[in-house]
Every structure is written in C-alpha cells, then in structure tokens.
Amino acid sequence: QVQLVESEGGLVQPGGSLKLSCAVSGIPFSFEHMSWYYQAPGEQRKWVASIDTTDIRSGASTSYANSEKGRFTISRNDVRGILFLQMDSLRPEDSGVYYCKARTYDLWGQGTQVTVAA
C-alpha cells in the first residue's frame, strides 16, 4: 500500500521554526523526486521546494520557490524513506496546509496545517 504521511504541523510565532516530515512507503523512495507544496485558504496549491534523487558523489539537488529560498530547507533520508522540510524565519503568509508529493507516481500526502501567528 502506497502511503505518504505528513507529520503534524502546528502553531508557530512569526520568526519561529518548524520541521515537517513526510514518511513514504510502498514506492521506491530513493528513486523518487519529491516536493513540498502549500495551500493557503482560498488559494491554489503552490510549489514550495523539490529535491531530486541522491547522487552518490554530489548529493541530492534542491530547488525552492523564491519566497522560500534562504528560509526553508528540503532534505531526505533515503534509508528511512522520509522527506523533510525545515522552515525557519516563518511569516504569517506561510500559513496553510502543507503537502508532500511524489512526482513519478503523482501521489500526495494528506496535508498538515501550519499556522504562523502571534
């Protein structure tokens, strides 16, 4: 059974940090390009960051949306089959439901709510 299960999000103060995880099972995770998206209330789902498969010499290449660049870090643990998103310097506009996605299989996690507020 294929599953993408995000960790619980939470309420964070502006300027704070939060680390999300996405546990993947049922697909060959180490061969899968993975991404994070988020969806604010009333808006379309937006791409946040992606990570390619891990190259033994150069690691896994990453890419970020402009608004998240320098504040968010995407990473992966291929042994455990887990995708991460470290979010720092959080802003109220970062609030929304965050989803992980497996590109090849076009699979989404169930989403986890992140709220940035004082």
Secondary structure, DSSP 8 states (H G I E B T S, - for coil): --EEEE---EEE-TT--EEEEEEEESS-GGG--EEEEEE-TTS--EEEEEEEEEETTTEEEEEE-TTTTTTEEEEEETTTTEEEEEE-S--GGG-EEEEEEETTTTEE---EEEEE--
